[in-house]
């Protein structure tokens, strides 16, 4: 049973580039985000009726309100046994402490290889598309360091763009959500404690939003023509595998 639902408004689908960028980068910026939008329309079925039917929900429009009192009181009112999270800002105390112990984030990246922000971009920038994937993990006070419950990688096909592959990665994870829910139910029935892996904090790289620069799009779209999956499948690019 869904006891509560919090929706956080995302950024603009096609955000505006910084006015200081040169025209070449601005064009690549538009290509990048328009391609993301087209892939999302292609792969995702946005079920707005599902959201409308949910009785106990709140919608947060501003980042500054996400860790605010309204969200805290809402969480306390749900009496939830578990919480599933995807695509929201970092959760801070006191909200973090108010969440159920089994609060599980769906991270669009393979932990510990790609932690932090914009993690579907980096496997392509570093020319290792086979390292694209997702991770269900329990959240804690550090970023992407909680116990890993389940991981997925997408099936890469000829013609996949970077955004196609990331959409397929997320769909692969969503197809397995029942496995994760069943795991949580089983653990709670057997009173299994969370297994904290202290090594995850120091393994891999934690990417920050500031690590991403618009100029990086030159490599994806000008040098490789967003054709990295095909080059990998043809053996022209060698990628580490998880």
Buried (B, 14 or more C-beta within 10 A) or exposed (E): EEEBBBEBEEEEEEEEBEEEBEEEBBBBBEBBBEBBEEBBEEBEEEEEEEEEEEEEBBEBEEEEEBBEEEBBEBBBEBEBEBBBBBEBEEBEEEBBEBBBEBBBBBBBBBBBBBBBBBBBBBBBBBBBBBBBBBBBBBBBEEBBBBBBBBBBBBEBEEEBBBBBBBBBBBBBBBEBBEEBEEBBEEBBEEEEEEEEBEEBBEEBEBBEEEBBEBEBBBBBBEEBEBBBBBBBBEEEBEBEEE
